[in-house]
C-alpha cells in the first residue's frame, strides 16, 4: 500500500472571508459580485481595511485535498507560500485538516507574499472576490518531491497552476515520478479561460499522461468544441475516465464505453465556492477506496451539495456519515 491515496498540486492561497456592506465596497473601490485579480499593494491595503475575518487555507486543489483528508483519506498537498503570517496560517490549517504539507516556504524576504483571496460577503449573500496570486505562481520543479509522488496512488493537478514561469516543468516532473512508480494522474481544467490559454498543453497531457479528467460543462466545451454531448464523447474517447459536472443537472461519468448520469442532490445554494473541488475530492477518495465510478459520482454530488449549502469551501458535515446515510458506503 502506498503512503498516499492522493497528492494534490495547485495554487496555495489563503481565503480571507469577511462580512461587510455595500458602503464598504463602494468606499474601497471593490466591484460587487465578481472576482478581480489584484496586485500585492492592493491586497495589503484591502486586508488592512477589512474587519474581523475568517482565514483558512484555500485554492482549488487544497480544497480537494482537505475534503479527502476529512473523509479519512491519506493525502498531501504541494503549493507555494512565503514564510509570512498568511503562509503560516495556510500550512497550519491544511495540516490541521489531516493532510501532509511539506513544500519548502519561500524566504521571508521574497518579493511576493503568500497568495490570498479576500472574499467580501454582503448581507444579500453576494461574494466579491479579490485575488492576489502572489507566491503561488512560483512553484518550481525543485518544489516537487519525487519520492512523495512515487508514493501516491493518484496525483491531482490543478489547471489554474499551468499559469506561472516553471509550472509545466514542475507538473512534468511530478507526472514522471508518479507514472514511473505505477501511480495515476488526474487533472481538473479549472476554468474555460484557463483552457483557452493552455489548450495545446492540456491536449498533450490528456493524450500522453492523463488517466482521469475533471471538467464542468463550459470547460469541456472549451476544450473539445462542438455541443456538450460531442465534447463529452471526445473526452471519453481519449481518457480512461472522464468526469463532467453540470451544475443542477448533476454529473456525467464515463469509463470504458460506459456513461453514467448522476443526478444532482437538491439543496439550497448559499455559496457555490468549492463545489467542483469537493466533488473531485469525494470522487477520488471513492475511487482510491475501490468504489465503482458511478458510486464515486454520487459521492461527488453529495459532497458538492453539502458545501454549497453554507458559506466557505469546506464541509461542515461529516461526509463519511453523509455517504453512509445515503447508502453509498
C-alpha positions as CSV (number, residue, x, y, z in Angstrom):
1,X,0.0,0.0,0.0
2,X,1.3,3.4,-0.9
3,X,1.6,6.2,1.7
4,X,-0.9,8.5,-0.1
5,X,-4.1,7.9,-1.9
6,X,-4.0,11.4,-3.5
7,X,-1.4,14.1,-3.7
8,X,-2.7,17.4,-4.9
9,X,-0.7,20.2,-6.6
10,X,-2.0,23.7,-7.1
11,X,-2.2,27.4,-6.2
12,X,-1.7,27.7,-2.5
13,X,-3.9,30.6,-1.3
14,X,-5.4,31.8,2.0
15,X,-9.1,32.5,1.8
16,X,-9.9,35.6,3.9
17,X,-13.7,35.7,4.4
18,X,-15.1,38.9,5.9
19,X,-18.7,40.2,6.2
20,X,-19.2,43.7,5.1
21,X,-21.7,46.0,3.4
22,X,-22.2,47.8,0.1
23,X,-20.9,51.1,1.6
24,X,-17.5,49.4,2.4
25,X,-17.3,48.1,-1.2
26,X,-18.0,51.5,-2.6
27,X,-15.6,53.2,-0.3
28,X,-12.8,50.8,-1.2
29,X,-13.5,50.6,-4.9
30,X,-14.5,46.9,-4.9
31,X,-16.7,45.8,-7.8
32,X,-19.6,43.8,-6.3
33,X,-20.2,40.1,-7.1
34,X,-17.2,39.3,-9.3
35,X,-13.7,38.0,-9.0
36,X,-10.9,40.6,-9.6
37,X,-7.2,39.9,-9.8
38,X,-5.2,42.4,-7.7
39,X,-1.6,43.1,-7.0
40,X,0.3,42.9,-3.8
41,X,0.0,46.5,-2.8
42,X,-3.8,46.4,-3.3
43,X,-4.0,43.1,-1.4
44,X,-2.1,44.6,1.6
45,X,-4.3,47.8,1.5
46,X,-7.6,45.9,1.4
47,X,-6.5,43.4,4.0
48,X,-5.8,46.3,6.3
49,X,-9.3,47.8,5.9
50,X,-11.5,44.8,6.5
51,X,-12.9,44.0,9.9
52,X,-12.8,40.6,11.7
53,X,-12.2,37.8,9.1
54,X,-12.0,34.0,8.9
55,X,-8.7,32.9,7.4
56,X,-8.4,29.3,6.1
57,X,-6.2,27.5,3.6
58,X,-7.7,27.8,0.2
59,X,-7.1,27.3,-3.5
60,X,-8.8,24.7,-5.6
61,X,-6.6,21.7,-5.1
62,X,-6.1,22.5,-1.5
63,X,-9.9,22.4,-1.0
64,X,-9.9,19.0,-2.8
65,X,-7.1,17.7,-0.5
66,X,-8.9,19.0,2.6
67,X,-12.0,17.1,1.5
68,X,-10.1,13.9,1.1
69,X,-8.4,14.3,4.5
70,X,-11.9,15.0,6.1
71,X,-13.0,11.6,4.7
72,X,-10.1,9.9,6.4
73,X,-8.0,9.6,3.2
74,X,-4.2,9.6,3.1
75,X,-3.4,12.8,1.3
76,X,-0.8,15.5,0.8
77,X,-0.6,18.9,-0.9
78,X,2.1,20.7,-2.8
79,X,1.8,24.5,-3.3
80,X,4.0,27.6,-2.7
81,X,3.6,30.1,0.1
82,X,6.0,32.6,1.7
83,X,7.4,32.5,5.2
84,X,5.0,35.1,6.4
85,X,1.8,35.4,8.6
86,X,-0.6,34.1,6.0
87,X,1.9,31.4,4.9
88,X,1.9,30.1,8.5
89,X,-1.9,30.2,8.6
90,X,-2.1,28.2,5.3
91,X,0.4,25.5,6.5
92,X,-1.2,25.1,9.9
93,X,-4.8,25.0,8.7
94,X,-4.1,22.4,6.0
95,X,-2.1,20.2,8.3
96,X,-4.9,20.5,10.9
97,X,-7.3,19.0,8.3
98,X,-5.2,15.9,8.3
99,X,-3.1,16.5,5.1
100,X,0.6,16.4,4.8
101,X,2.1,19.7,3.6
102,X,5.9,20.0,3.3
103,X,6.5,22.3,0.3
104,X,9.5,24.5,1.2
105,X,8.5,28.0,2.2
106,X,9.7,30.9,0.1
107,X,12.0,33.1,2.2
108,X,10.5,35.9,4.2
109,X,12.4,38.5,2.1
110,X,10.9,37.2,-1.2
111,X,9.4,39.9,-3.4
112,X,5.9,38.3,-3.4
113,X,3.8,37.5,-0.4
114,X,1.6,34.5,0.2
115,X,-1.3,34.5,-2.2
116,X,-4.8,35.3,-0.8
117,X,-8.4,35.7,-1.9
118,X,-10.2,38.3,0.1
119,X,-13.8,37.4,-0.1
120,X,-16.2,40.2,1.0
121,X,-19.7,38.9,1.8
122,X,-22.5,41.5,1.8
123,X,-25.8,40.9,3.7
124,X,-27.5,39.9,0.4
125,X,-25.2,36.9,0.2
126,X,-23.2,38.3,-2.7
127,X,-19.5,37.5,-2.7
128,X,-16.9,40.0,-4.1
129,X,-13.6,38.2,-4.5
130,X,-10.2,40.0,-4.7
131,X,-7.5,37.6,-5.6
132,X,-3.7,38.1,-5.3
133,X,-1.9,35.1,-6.6
134,X,1.4,36.1,-5.1
135,X,3.9,33.3,-4.3
136,X,1.6,30.6,-5.6
137,X,2.7,31.4,-9.1
138,X,6.3,30.5,-8.4
139,X,6.1,26.7,-7.9
140,X,9.2,25.2,-9.4
141,X,10.4,21.7,-10.2
142,X,12.6,22.0,-7.1
143,X,9.4,22.0,-5.0
144,X,8.4,18.6,-6.3
145,X,9.5,15.7,-4.1
146,X,9.8,12.8,-6.5
147,X,9.7,10.2,-3.6
148,X,6.3,11.7,-2.5
149,X,4.9,11.5,-6.0
150,X,6.1,7.9,-6.3
151,X,4.3,7.1,-3.1
152,X,0.9,8.2,-4.3
153,X,-1.9,6.1,-5.9
154,X,-3.1,9.3,-7.7
155,X,-1.8,12.9,-8.2
156,X,-4.3,15.6,-8.8
157,X,-3.2,18.6,-10.9
158,X,-5.0,22.0,-10.8
159,X,-5.4,23.6,-14.2
160,X,-5.0,27.1,-12.7
161,X,-1.4,26.2,-11.8
162,X,-0.5,26.0,-15.5
163,X,0.0,29.7,-15.3
164,X,3.5,30.5,-14.0
165,X,7.0,30.5,-15.3
166,X,8.0,27.0,-14.3
167,X,4.7,25.3,-13.6
168,X,4.7,23.0,-16.6
169,X,8.1,21.7,-15.8
170,X,7.0,21.1,-12.2
171,X,4.0,19.1,-13.4
172,X,6.1,17.1,-15.8
173,X,8.5,16.1,-13.0
174,X,5.5,15.1,-10.8
175,X,4.0,13.0,-13.6
176,X,7.2,11.2,-14.4
177,X,7.8,10.3,-10.8
178,X,4.1,9.1,-10.3
179,X,3.9,7.1,-13.6
180,X,7.3,5.6,-13.0
181,X,6.1,4.1,-9.8
182,X,2.8,2.8,-11.2
183,X,0.6,5.7,-10.0
184,X,-2.1,7.5,-11.9
185,X,-2.6,11.1,-12.9
186,X,-5.8,13.3,-12.8
187,X,-6.3,16.9,-13.8
188,X,-9.1,19.5,-13.3
189,X,-9.4,22.0,-16.2
190,X,-10.3,24.7,-13.6
191,X,-11.8,27.4,-15.8
192,X,-12.7,27.9,-19.5
193,X,-10.3,30.8,-19.8
194,X,-7.6,28.6,-18.4
195,X,-8.3,26.1,-21.2
196,X,-8.1,28.9,-23.8
197,X,-4.6,29.9,-22.5
198,X,-3.2,26.3,-22.3
199,X,-5.3,24.2,-24.7
200,X,-2.3,22.7,-26.5
201,X,-0.5,21.8,-23.2
202,X,-3.7,20.3,-21.8
203,X,-4.3,18.3,-25.0
204,X,-0.8,16.9,-24.9
205,X,-1.2,15.9,-21.3
206,X,-4.5,14.3,-21.9
207,X,-3.1,12.2,-24.8
208,X,0.2,11.2,-23.2
209,X,-0.2,11.2,-19.4
210,X,-3.7,11.5,-18.1
211,X,-5.9,8.8,-16.6
212,X,-8.7,10.9,-15.3
213,X,-10.1,14.3,-16.3
214,X,-12.5,16.5,-14.3
215,X,-14.3,19.4,-16.1
216,X,-17.6,21.3,-16.0
217,X,-19.9,21.9,-19.0
218,X,-18.2,25.2,-20.0
219,X,-14.7,23.8,-19.6
220,X,-15.3,20.6,-21.6
221,X,-16.9,22.5,-24.5
222,X,-13.9,25.0,-24.4
223,X,-11.5,22.0,-24.6
224,X,-13.1,20.0,-27.4
225,X,-15.7,22.3,-29.1
226,X,-19.0,21.2,-30.6
227,X,-22.1,20.5,-28.5
228,X,-21.9,19.4,-24.9
229,X,-22.6,15.8,-25.9
230,X,-20.0,15.9,-28.6
231,X,-17.4,17.3,-26.2
232,X,-18.1,14.6,-23.6
233,X,-17.8,11.9,-26.3
234,X,-14.5,13.3,-27.4
235,X,-13.2,13.3,-23.9
236,X,-14.4,9.8,-23.2
237,X,-12.6,8.5,-26.4
238,X,-9.3,9.9,-25.2
239,X,-9.3,9.0,-21.5
240,X,-9.6,6.0,-19.1
241,X,-12.1,8.1,-17.0
242,X,-13.8,11.4,-17.8
243,X,-16.0,13.2,-15.3
244,X,-18.0,16.2,-16.3
245,X,-20.1,18.2,-13.8
246,X,-23.2,20.1,-15.0
247,X,-24.4,22.2,-12.0
248,X,-28.0,21.5,-11.1
249,X,-28.1,18.8,-13.8
250,X,-25.7,16.6,-11.9
251,X,-22.6,14.9,-13.3
252,X,-21.6,12.5,-16.1
253,X,-19.1,9.7,-15.5
254,X,-17.6,7.9,-18.5
255,X,-15.3,4.9,-18.5
256,X,-14.6,2.1,-21.0
257,X,-17.5,2.9,-23.2
258,X,-20.0,3.2,-20.3
259,X,-21.7,6.5,-19.5
260,X,-23.5,7.2,-16.2
261,X,-25.6,10.2,-15.5
262,X,-25.7,11.0,-11.8
263,X,-28.4,13.4,-10.7
264,X,-27.6,16.4,-8.6
265,X,-28.7,16.5,-4.9
266,X,-31.3,19.1,-4.2
267,X,-30.2,21.8,-1.7
268,X,-30.4,25.5,-1.1
269,X,-27.5,27.3,-2.7
270,X,-25.8,29.7,-0.3
271,X,-22.3,29.8,-1.7
272,X,-21.1,27.8,-4.8
273,X,-17.4,28.2,-3.9
274,X,-15.7,24.8,-3.7
275,X,-18.5,22.7,-5.3
276,X,-16.2,21.3,-8.0
277,X,-13.3,21.0,-5.6
278,X,-15.2,18.8,-3.2
279,X,-16.8,16.8,-6.0
280,X,-13.3,15.9,-7.1
281,X,-12.2,15.1,-3.6
282,X,-15.1,12.8,-2.9
283,X,-14.7,11.1,-6.3
284,X,-11.0,10.5,-6.0
285,X,-11.4,9.2,-2.4
286,X,-14.1,6.8,-3.5
287,X,-12.1,5.6,-6.5
288,X,-9.0,5.0,-4.3
289,X,-11.1,3.1,-1.8
290,X,-12.3,0.8,-4.6
291,X,-15.8,2.0,-5.3
292,X,-17.3,1.9,-8.7
293,X,-17.2,5.1,-10.8
294,X,-21.0,5.6,-10.7
295,X,-20.9,5.4,-6.9
296,X,-17.9,7.8,-6.8
297,X,-20.0,10.2,-8.9
298,X,-22.8,10.0,-6.3
299,X,-20.3,10.7,-3.6
300,X,-19.1,13.8,-5.5
301,X,-22.7,15.1,-6.0
302,X,-23.4,14.7,-2.2
303,X,-20.2,16.4,-1.2
304,X,-20.9,19.3,-3.6
305,X,-24.4,19.7,-2.3
306,X,-23.1,19.9,1.2
307,X,-20.5,22.5,0.5
308,X,-22.8,24.9,-1.4
309,X,-25.4,24.9,1.4
310,X,-23.2,27.3,3.5
311,X,-20.5,29.9,3.2
312,X,-17.0,28.6,2.7
313,X,-15.4,25.8,0.7
314,X,-15.1,23.3,3.5
315,X,-17.7,20.7,4.5
316,X,-19.5,21.4,7.8
317,X,-21.0,17.9,8.0
318,X,-19.2,14.6,8.3
319,X,-19.1,13.5,4.7
320,X,-18.5,9.8,5.6
321,X,-21.6,9.8,7.8
322,X,-23.5,11.6,4.9
323,X,-22.4,8.9,2.5
324,X,-23.4,6.2,4.9
325,X,-26.9,7.7,5.4
326,X,-27.3,7.7,1.7
327,X,-26.3,4.1,1.3
328,X,-23.0,4.7,-0.5
329,X,-20.6,3.1,2.0
